[in-house]
């Protein structure tokens, strides 16, 4: 007699759930926008690393300013581009806090260039989640400093031309040159495997801060289907196939002290 | 002891319990930054020389959002760069104290003392409907006292407060017995420390729904009305029998005081009305004394800025004259006496009007 064993999952074994620190709210993000995935990664890691009670986030200007509606931690809102300066103030006044900024590419790589470079130069003990979707989404899809050559936007209707609009700025590589930047990496949300690798990078960035090392930054290549004039699935294909040609994935520098040797905090 | 204005204000902030200072070098306030660079680390407190005034004011926003007592200082061109931050601080109701040691403008102007940032200070630095209290010391001892008061006001009303000094106030040395004061710390209940055992807090100025932003603005306006009602400050000298009154603040008031002494020696009954809070402006006090005066002479180190608030307060009840110098020039007492005499010659006694 053959016994058929059914492997129904135990009702107590949770495979997938909303992280505690991700609020139970519908977001305002457009369909196919990458912020939802990235918010979730941040919330999962804050949960897993038990950082919620000590975290002060810095929200920046752009679509993600409302991160504070979705991540259930203390937040201060920074003027456009100034998040690394605001985070510096938070960090210096609260040495015991866990401090991160969540910034877009217009915010970090254009108007906030001085602030991110000097926070890096000072080796501020902050973590930067830098979401690069190559466009100004909130204002209606204008060209960003990170837009690809040839990319059509509402302010580069004929496609970005190097002669008049310059080249995409590899700011994470530039920051990696600074001794005060302890960890710099670039991930992507183009597929589940890449999302897993990106999560590992964000974890390492958070560990870098906890180890007492300098600034940590993870650039996360993301999508803006509405701004790009694509469907969500087309935008994921574009991200996987084209965007990485300009922005190669991987760890750019890791000078962080070993967190296991330093302990937390 | 002999103290330089910039250093006296810096030490007054330290004695008032300043936890963190952020700044950027600019003449004529550099000694303030240098004093903090030495003293703050000595005391285990925060000092950061920022990459720009934008950096400094935003560091201040971050630190003050955690409940720290924060000082920032700069001079005119630097204050223009901080205008953005001041709007955000006012909108998100984060208390800090900002010292402006004014120099001549516009543009790079000069490094000489000036009072040409009165409009900027009192009518709003950045965008949006907001005001911040502006305190104007006219002696180093007063600067020391106002620094402590500024922290108290900032925290009481959850607002940035500006101390409006000028290059003379910052650079001059004078004997002073500094009276330091540390305002009591209150448990604010809005500051960020991490959401342990409570709901998360957000310090923000964004209210995307027009209804929400209007409600927020109404609340801010009610706060500004309350500050106007309770925190207006001014000082009068020789007003009892005065027929002609000089309105001046800061260094210009020092010059006016000497001019008034000389005018009185010549038989001219002159007095001094000295606004200490430039916003809120002491309009009603001035309006009360104005009808009994023959004339008012406003003296400023500017092309004429505060004189507009004086005219608004007086509402035509008394003739208002102006004497100003610009570009880093300080009016002499002799010029001011001449201005008093001209005003006298052109006017009739108040009872005859």
Interface residues (C-beta under 8 A of the other chain):
Chain A: X52 X53 X54 X55 X56 X58 X59 X65 X68 X72 X73 X74 X75 X76 X77 X78 X79 X82 X85 X86 X87 X88 X89 X90 X91 X92 X93 X94 X97 X98 X114 X115 X117 X118 X121 X122
Chain B: X19 X20 X22 X46 X48 X50 X51 X52 X54 X55 X56 X58 X59 X60 X61 X62 X63 X64 X65 X66 X67 X68 X70 X84 X85 X88 X92 X192 X193 X194 X195 X196 X197 X200 X201 X202 X203 X204 X205 X206
